[in-house]
Amino acid sequence: MPLQKVHFAEDVPEVLRASLQTIRRELEVPAEFPPEVVAAALAAKDNPRLPKLDRTDLEFVTIDPPDSMDLDQALHIERAGDGYTVHYAIADVAAFVQPGDPIDVEARKRGETLYAPDKRTPLHPPELSEGAASLLPDAVRPALLWTITVDASGEGTDVVCERALVKSRAKLNYAGVQKDLDAGTASESLQLLREVGKLREQRELERGGVNLPIPDQEVVTADGQWTLEFRAPLPVEGWNAQISLLTGMAAAHLMMYGEIGILRTLPESHDDLRRKLENTAKALGIEWPVGTSYAEFIHGLDPKVPAHAAMLAACTVLFRGAGYTSFSGGVPESPEHAAMKSEYAHVTAPLRRLVDRWTGEICVALCADAPVPDWVRESMDEIPKIMEECDRKAHAYERAIVSMVEAALVHDQVGTTFDGVVVDVDDRDPNRGVVTLSTLAIEGKVKSSTPLPLGQAVRVKLVDADITKRTIAFELAN
């Protein structure tokens, strides 16, 4: 059910389309794949390196948005005494891509899949990412099979990662799985997903970890009209995400033990960040009791409530500064991901994220007590640099699109006054800062002839909303 639905004025869609093209040119978002990369993908799709281990007996399913075809993960959970065994199959991109081949070279340039309202810019050619390497239903696929033992409290106690052939039985979507779970008609494996997911959420809260159930922002086009919709995530999406997080933490523990790997790391946040988020909460009318931690506050938010959804979006700043740390022959001084309160590694999305191919190879080698491949060792120090640059581009792409859409929502309301709260003040110029609107939850620059009242409710007048420049500006009205 949409949290909020906004129809753009009739003249806006064409401007948005043109602006999207401008954004892509500015950020040098790649277009089509070069012919040599497509040719290599066509050759590779029919000649993968297949493992000997056959686990097509496991009744895997995938759970993704309905239109997704790049299926990285397939799941099967079974009860094991008082605990559980989680089987998690991850697409084996390395079965199709050779180090230094055209696909690999192009993937290192792209780094990750980029998303926009009108198109997706994939990391790998669709012949692989939506075809031969994707865990599509009723097709035998090479995969990295993670087998994780989970105790009755939801804590992972043992892990094995190995290459295996797998076969997904069904391509499921979140809404359908949630409906079956609510009706009591879901398979035993999916019922255990709910059980394990809830246990993992409790473990996350206990260790002070933060996982944001951010509403999806979707631009829907129909009959030439554009509509912006905000959709709250379903509970099953959180439970499914917990399996991915469980796997990433297990991978990190393997790497720390083996003293080689690439971790996803994040330093602790600072007091200024908490102050800004507390001001945002005030702007949205949400109480943040004194002494309540980030984790406790965020776990109390309901993404189906518009103000809470906006707060969750604001809390994404907690993840800014995240990076990748490679290491070998020792362990990093600061290995933890502060938002998760744990060591963590990206390993579950190799079709859409470059680093996962490297981390997957490391974990397979460590579990087999085998040497990590030379090509991984020789290039693993380059991967954090590649990923950080690609992350920067992805965030800039997303920010530019959001700014464009926000400007489109209010471009015909210049001169209108709104209620809001000043959530940030420029350290160098106290007459300038940032205001969050109380109704639309749009954030924009604001200026005044006097120092801005940080954290205080204000009336502001919209003085600029330029879709092409992707800018919104306010001035203090009182």
Secondary structure, 3 states (H helix, E strand, C coil): CEEEEEECCCCHHHHHHHHHHHHHHHHCCCCCCCHHHHHHHHHHHCCCCCCCCECCCCCEEEEECCCCCCCCEEEEEEEECCEEEEEEEEECHHHCCCCCCHHHHHHHHHCECEECCCCEECCCCHHHHHHHCCCCECCEEEEEEEEEEECCCCCEEEEEEEEEEEEEEEEEEHHHHHHHHHHCCCCHHHHHHHHHHHHHHHHHHHHCCCCCCCCEEEEEEECCEEEEEEECCCHHHHHHHHHHHHHHHHHHHHHHHHCEEEEEEECCCCHHHHHHHHHHHHHCCCCCCCCCCHHHHHHCCCCCCHHHHHHHHHHHHHHCCCEEEEEECCCCCCCEECCCCEECCCCCCCCCECHHHHHHHHHHHHHCCCCCCHHHHHHCCCHHHHHHHHHHHHHHHHHHHHHHHHHHHHCCCCCCEEEEEEEEECCCCCCEEEEEECCCCCEEEEECCCCCCCCCEEEEEEEEEECCCCEEEEEECC
